[in-house]
Amino acid sequence: GTTRDSIAVDLERDGREYRLIDTAGLRRRSRVDEVVEKFSVVKTMQSIEQCQVAVLMLDATEGVTDQDATVLGAVLDAGRA
């Protein structure tokens, strides 16, 4: 299903602690109509700003969309790799 709430998982490997966060997917603003989804977008953008590394997952059946490029731009603007 679609992730609306961020889901965090803490793990430890080789004595180092990590937190993996699965955030809500981002759609174009024109397609975001529910208040809950708008809140999810805000939380996702906050996660991008606060993380050390961001992994962008794309739908391979659609190729790289304009929205994907916009999200990647936000990741790069935040200085995340």
Backbone bond lengths (Angstrom), bond angles and torsions (degrees), N, CA, C in turn:
res aa  C-N    CA-C-N  psi(-1)  N-CA   C-N-CA  omega(-1)  CA-C   N-CA-C  phi
1 G - - - 1.450 - - 1.511 111.16 -
2 T 1.291 115.28 -175.90 1.456 122.30 -179.70 1.520 109.94 -88.95
3 T 1.314 116.19 131.94 1.461 121.16 176.94 1.519 108.85 -80.29
4 R 1.324 117.14 123.89 1.464 120.89 174.77 1.510 111.13 -107.37
5 D 1.331 115.45 -37.70 1.456 120.68 176.68 1.523 108.07 -97.75
6 S 1.323 115.96 146.28 1.458 118.98 174.32 1.520 108.61 -70.03
7 I 1.323 115.42 138.08 1.455 121.40 179.10 1.525 107.30 -116.74
8 A 1.334 116.62 118.32 1.463 121.55 -177.61 1.521 110.27 -106.72
9 V 1.325 115.05 139.70 1.459 121.90 176.39 1.527 107.33 -130.05
10 D 1.328 116.35 123.14 1.463 121.18 176.64 1.521 108.62 -93.12
11 L 1.336 115.76 140.05 1.451 119.48 176.62 1.517 109.54 -146.49
12 E 1.315 114.67 160.08 1.458 121.34 177.89 1.515 108.17 -126.70
13 R 1.313 115.44 136.18 1.464 120.55 178.87 1.522 107.84 -144.35
14 D 1.304 116.04 127.83 1.465 121.91 -179.91 1.525 111.88 51.64
15 G 1.333 116.50 40.46 1.456 121.57 176.87 1.518 115.30 78.22
16 R 1.317 117.84 3.04 1.472 121.35 179.14 1.515 109.14 -109.90
17 E 1.321 115.27 141.64 1.459 120.53 -179.80 1.526 110.15 -99.21
18 Y 1.316 115.13 140.21 1.462 122.54 -179.85 1.523 108.97 -133.33
19 R 1.309 115.94 152.86 1.460 121.82 171.54 1.528 106.70 -128.50
20 L 1.326 115.04 120.69 1.462 121.51 175.51 1.518 107.44 -101.03
21 I 1.333 116.12 133.27 1.464 120.45 -178.74 1.521 109.16 -125.51
22 D 1.316 115.59 121.21 1.466 122.26 173.66 1.520 106.03 -94.56
23 T 1.321 115.87 113.29 1.464 120.18 -176.87 1.520 111.13 -100.49
24 A 1.302 114.87 170.04 1.462 121.03 176.73 1.521 109.74 -64.98
25 G 1.316 115.78 144.84 1.452 120.08 173.67 1.520 109.81 -68.68
26 L 1.314 115.91 155.84 1.462 120.23 -178.98 1.518 109.96 -110.38
27 R 1.323 115.03 132.55 1.463 120.74 175.11 1.519 108.12 -116.59
28 R 1.318 115.56 166.41 1.466 119.33 176.94 1.509 109.98 -58.09
29 R 1.325 116.29 144.89 1.465 120.96 -178.51 1.523 112.45 -55.94
30 S 1.317 116.79 -34.46 1.464 119.39 -178.67 1.528 111.71 -65.43
31 R 1.334 117.12 -21.19 1.469 120.72 -179.56 1.527 112.77 -98.43
32 V 1.329 116.93 -3.77 1.465 121.31 179.92 1.516 107.53 -93.61
33 D 1.344 115.92 109.62 1.458 118.31 -175.68 1.522 113.82 -120.26
34 E 1.302 118.63 -17.07 1.456 120.51 -179.42 1.524 110.22 -92.52
35 V 1.330 115.86 142.05 1.460 121.22 178.74 1.529 110.28 -58.52
36 V 1.332 116.68 -40.35 1.466 120.88 -179.75 1.519 110.24 -60.70
37 E 1.322 116.80 -42.64 1.460 120.00 -179.03 1.524 110.83 -68.56
38 K 1.331 117.54 -37.53 1.466 120.23 177.15 1.525 110.22 -61.94
39 F 1.329 117.15 -40.44 1.459 121.46 176.84 1.528 110.05 -63.14
40 S 1.327 117.25 -39.65 1.463 121.64 178.76 1.523 111.07 -61.74
41 V 1.324 116.46 -39.59 1.467 121.10 178.41 1.524 109.86 -62.45
42 V 1.330 116.98 -44.80 1.467 121.34 179.16 1.527 110.14 -60.12
43 K 1.332 117.12 -45.93 1.464 121.14 -179.67 1.534 111.26 -63.94
44 T 1.328 117.16 -38.18 1.458 120.39 178.27 1.520 110.55 -64.50
45 M 1.328 117.39 -44.22 1.462 121.02 179.29 1.531 110.65 -64.24
46 Q 1.330 117.70 -37.03 1.467 120.67 176.08 1.529 110.50 -63.85
47 S 1.307 116.76 -40.05 1.468 120.61 178.64 1.521 110.80 -62.76
48 I 1.327 117.03 -39.59 1.467 121.02 177.45 1.524 109.87 -61.95
49 E 1.321 117.13 -43.03 1.465 121.46 -179.47 1.527 111.99 -65.85
50 Q 1.328 117.66 -32.24 1.463 121.40 -172.60 1.530 114.57 -96.21
51 C 1.312 117.60 -13.89 1.468 119.60 -175.20 1.527 111.70 -79.86
52 Q 1.319 115.18 165.83 1.460 121.01 173.50 1.525 110.92 -95.03
53 V 1.327 116.22 -34.32 1.462 122.00 179.45 1.522 107.97 -136.49
54 A 1.312 116.81 133.79 1.465 121.54 177.06 1.527 108.71 -116.08
55 V 1.324 115.92 135.63 1.460 121.89 176.37 1.519 106.82 -114.70
56 L 1.309 116.44 118.35 1.461 121.86 -178.04 1.523 108.90 -96.18
57 M 1.326 116.30 119.89 1.460 121.67 178.93 1.529 108.45 -98.47
58 L 1.322 116.12 129.88 1.459 121.61 -178.21 1.521 110.48 -115.78
59 D 1.326 115.64 156.30 1.462 121.65 174.34 1.529 107.36 -85.93
60 A 1.314 116.36 106.45 1.460 121.06 -175.95 1.521 112.54 -62.68
61 T 1.328 117.34 -24.02 1.463 119.42 -179.50 1.520 111.76 -73.71
62 E 1.342 117.15 -18.59 1.466 120.94 179.81 1.518 112.76 -102.20
63 G 1.322 117.59 -12.15 1.457 119.91 -173.51 1.524 109.19 71.87
64 V 1.323 116.58 -171.52 1.462 121.13 179.83 1.526 108.33 -81.72
65 T 1.325 115.34 117.07 1.467 120.78 -178.93 1.524 110.08 -92.81
66 D 1.327 116.12 169.23 1.465 120.60 175.52 1.525 110.26 -59.06
67 Q 1.337 116.67 -38.79 1.465 120.51 179.13 1.526 110.45 -64.64
68 D 1.333 117.41 -40.71 1.464 120.61 176.99 1.528 110.23 -58.92
69 A 1.317 116.36 -43.74 1.464 120.93 179.60 1.526 111.08 -64.16
70 T 1.330 116.95 -36.99 1.465 120.97 177.82 1.525 110.76 -64.49
71 V 1.322 116.47 -45.07 1.470 120.55 179.12 1.526 109.83 -64.57
72 L 1.322 117.54 -43.42 1.458 120.74 177.37 1.525 110.32 -59.67
73 G 1.328 116.74 -39.55 1.465 120.59 176.47 1.517 111.61 -59.78
74 A 1.331 117.07 -40.74 1.472 121.03 178.22 1.525 110.36 -64.47
75 V 1.327 116.71 -39.79 1.466 121.10 178.17 1.528 109.88 -63.37
76 L 1.321 116.75 -46.54 1.463 120.59 -179.68 1.525 111.49 -67.11
77 D 1.334 117.32 -40.68 1.467 121.19 178.03 1.525 111.37 -61.27
78 A 1.328 116.24 -31.76 1.466 120.96 179.01 1.534 111.12 -80.09
79 G 1.337 116.70 -4.51 1.460 120.54 178.85 1.514 113.65 75.46
80 R 1.322 116.02 27.67 1.463 120.76 -179.63 1.522 109.62 -100.34
81 A 1.328 115.89 150.03 1.463 119.33 -178.66 1.516 110.09 -113.29
